[in-house]
Amino acid sequence: MDDVLVAGNSLQGIQEVKSKLMGAFKTRDLGDLKYFLGIKITRDNGIMYLNQGSYLRKLLRKFKMENCAPVKTPMLLHGTSLIESKPINGEKPYRELIGSLMYACMATRPDICAAVNYFSQYQSNPLEEHWKGLKRILRYIQGTLDLSLCYTNQSKSPLAGYADADFANGSDRKSVTGFVIDVFGNLVSWCTRKQRTVALSTTEVEFVSLATASAEVLWVKMLLGNLGLPLKDPIPVYEDNQSCIHSSKSWDQRRMKHIDVKYNFVRDLQEEKIFHVQYISTHDQKADIMTKPLAPEFFNKHRSSLGLTIK
């Protein structure tokens, strides 16, 4: 059994597609979209909201956290000591909870991406402190069940990307890439991902993150073109590291020659005026929330900038 969405700018075309599907398969027309794969869709005065409150309430009950006290952020700003923490492999449903949280952070909750990504690294041998960290994410969810991802008809830039990175804060010294992609001011793609190699500088780690985000921006650009919205102007991609921006325009052979050639395509995009890499301050860099734990005031600011609001 499969759930299918049909969308288009022509009501007649939508009806024709539905008629052909219903003629070939045993299907039911459920009318206007209200729920899809555990996501509640509501519309109000031209604004669409995506919410997984029902799914997340079931998740809290499943892991016996429905009466837990809420917290303001999904991760502690400063990590706790793991020296005296004991292994819990096989004792707690660690992987099961990671998988359940992963669906939420991929669908409507980009605000928990950094936290879920961090704790997913320890699935093979989790410790008690890691389990407490996972439960903290549930405590954060307890206080934000009504948070919805909001989509409006803003007349902003058709496409924009934001790239950021957290430099070598993991025990393996590998950095974390984070990016968010906006279409007409609305969040459509986001990512938190550990980089595969150890970077030697903040410039290098930010450049790798910029290239990773650029690849996603190119894909969204192609998708928009297929939907009848070709983009001609340079696409703004925002970065908060001035040295990285300089490297995208004028290559420093002495300092950057060791970087894998696959990341250097971002320079060609800049030279061909497909992209325009622009500086944005760290305080306004919304991708910052995708890379590391933040203080509550900055976390709330960036969460709102992603379009997450109470509905």
N, C-alpha and C positions, 0 to 999 in steps of 0.2 A: 504494500500500500504506500502510495506517495502523495505528498502535499504539493500542489502546483500553484504558482502565482502567475497571473496574466496581467500585464500592464501595457499601456500605450497611450498615445495622444489622440486616438480616434475610438470613440465608443462603438462605432459600427465595426471597426477592425477587431476590437476585443470580442464582440459578440460572434463574429465569424470564426475566430480561433476557438472559442469555447464550444461552438456548435460542432466543429470538426472533431474536437477532442471527445466530446460526449457521443459523437457518432461512432468513434473508433474504440472507445473504452467505456467501461461501466464507471461513471463518475457522478458526483453531486456538485451542483453549483451552490456554494455557501454564501454568495452575495458579496457585499463590500468586505474588504479585509479588516478583521478585528483581532484575530489571533493567528499566529503562525509559528510553529515549532517552539511553543512556550513563550513567545514574545507577544505582548499585548500592544496593539496599534490603535491609537486614538487620534482624532482630528478635532481641532478647535480654532475657528477663525483663520484658516489657512496655515495653521501650524500642525505638524505631525509629531507625535510622541511615541517612542518605543520604550517599553518597560517590561522587566522580567520579575516583577515583584512576586507573582504567584510562584514561579519557579524557585526563587530564592527563599521564600517562606518554607516551601517543601524541603529545601536543602537544609535550612536551620533545624527543622524538625527531625530530619533524617540523622543528623549528627548531634542531636540532643542539645542544641544551642538556641532554642526558640525563646528561652527566658534569660539569655545572657545580657550583660550590661553593655551598651554600645560604646564605641570609641570614635574619635574624630578622624583618625587616619588609619589606613590598612597596614602600615609598617611603622615600627619605632624609628625615630630619627637616628638613634645610635644603637647599634646591635648589642645583644647581650653576650656574655661569655659562654663559650661552648666547652670549656675545659672540664667541668664536672657534670656535663649533661650526658645521660646514658642513652645507648641505642634503643630504638623502639621498633626495629624492623620486624614486621609480623604481628606486633602487639596493637597497633593503631591502624585504622583505614586511611593511611597517608596518601597512597596513590589514588584511591577512590575519591578523596576530597579534592586532590589536585585536578583530576579529570572533570569533576563537577564544576569547580571554579573556572576552569579553562573555557568551558562553554559560555559562561556568563561574560568573561572578559573579552571573548572574541565576538560576541553578539551585540551587547549594549552597554558594557561596563568597562570602558578603557581606563577608568580610574583605579582598577585593581590589577592592571596588567603587570606593572613593575613588581608588585608583591608576589603575584602568582608565578611570574617568571623566576624570581629569586628562589622561592621555596621548591619549585619544580626541579631544581638542580640536585636536590638531596633525596630523590626518590629511592635510589639504590640502598642508601644507608642513613635514614633520617635519625635525628637525635630528638630527645624530649623538648629541647628548646625550639627546634624546627616545628614540632607539632604545636607548641604554644603559639608560634608565629602564624601558623595556618589558622588556628582558632581566632587569632586577633583579626584576620581578614573577615571571618564570620561575624565577629563583634562589630566591625565597621559596617558590614552589610546590614546588620540588625538596625543600625541607626539611619540607613539610607535606602530602605526598601522602596520608597516612593520616588527615588531618583530616576528620571527618564532621559533618554537621549532625544534631543529636540532638533527638528528640521523645519526651517522657515524658508520663505521665498525672498531672501535677502538678495539685493542686486550688487553683490560684491564680485571680486575677481572670480572668473569661472573656475580657476584651478590654482591652488597654492600648496606648497609643502613646507613643513617645519622639521628640521633635523637637529638632533642633539645627541650627546654621549656622556656617559659617566666614566671617568678615567681610572682604570686599574684598581677599583675598590674591592674586587673579589679576592679570595684566598689564592686563586690561580693567576692573579694579576691580569686577567683578561677583562676588557672593558665591555660596556653595555651600550648598544645602539638603540635609540628611540626615535620614532618619527610619527607625524600625523599628517594626513592629507585632507584638505578641504575642497569641496566643490560648491561654488556660490556661497561660501561662508559656512558650510555645513560639513561636519566630520563624516568621511566615508571610508577611511582606511587608517589603521594605526598599528604600531608594532613595537614590541620590546624584545630585543634579541641580543644574546651574548655574541661578541665578535670571536671569530675562530682563531685569531692570532693575537699575540701580545704586542700591544702598541708601545712605542718608545717615547711618545710625547702626546700632549693634548692636541696639538695640531694634527698629528697622524690619526688619532682616534676619531677626531671630529671629521676629518676628511673621509675616512672609511664610512662613517655614519651618513655623511652627505651623499656619498655615492650610492649607498643602499637606499636612501630615501629617493634619490633621483630615479633609480630604476622603477620604483613603484609609481612615481609621478608620470613617467613615460607610459606605463601600462594604463593608468587612468586616462591620460591624454588620448591614447589610441581608442580606448573604450568610448570616450565622449565623441570622438570622430565617427565611430561606427553608429552612434546614436543620433548622428546628424548635427553635431556641435563641434566642428573643427576649430582649433585654436591657432591663431596667427601670431599674437603678441608673445613676447618672451614670458615664460611662466616664472613667477616669483617663488624662490625657495629661500627660506629664512634660516640663518645660521648665526649663533652668538659668539663665534670665535673668529676674531679678525685675522689671525694668522692663517686659518683654514681658508677664509675667503680670498686672501691674497694668493694662496697656493693654487686656488682654482683659476686664477687669472694669469699668474706669473709663476711658473714652476721653479722651485728651488732644487736644483739637481743634487746639490751637496747634502741637503738634509732629508730629502724625500725620495731619493732614487731607489731605495729598497722596497718601497710600497708596490704591492702586486699591480701589474699593469691593468688588471680588470677593473680597478677603481678609478683609473685615470680618464675614463670616458666622460666624466663630469666636466673635465676641462674642454673637451670638444663641444659639449652641449652649451657651455658658456660662450665659447668663441663663435659658434654658429648662431648665437642669439636665440636658441630654443629655450634656454634657462637664463634667469637673471638672479644670481646668488646675492642676497641682500643681508645686511647686518640687522640683527634685532637684539635688544638687550636681554640678558638672562632673566630679568624680572618679567618680561613679556613673552618669553620663549615657552609656548604651550607644550612643546614636546619634552620639556624638562620633567614633567610628571611621569613620563614613560621610562625614565632611566634610573630613578633612585627615590628613597624616602625623602619627604619634604616636611618642613614645619607646617602646622595647620593653616596658617594664614596664606602661605604660598600654595599649598596643596589645594585649598578651596578656590583660590584665584584661578589657577590653571584648570581645575575641574570645571569651573563655570565657562572658561574659554573654549572648552571642548564641546559645549552645548548640552552638558548635563544639568538638568534642572528638576525641581519638584513639580510634579503634575498631580 
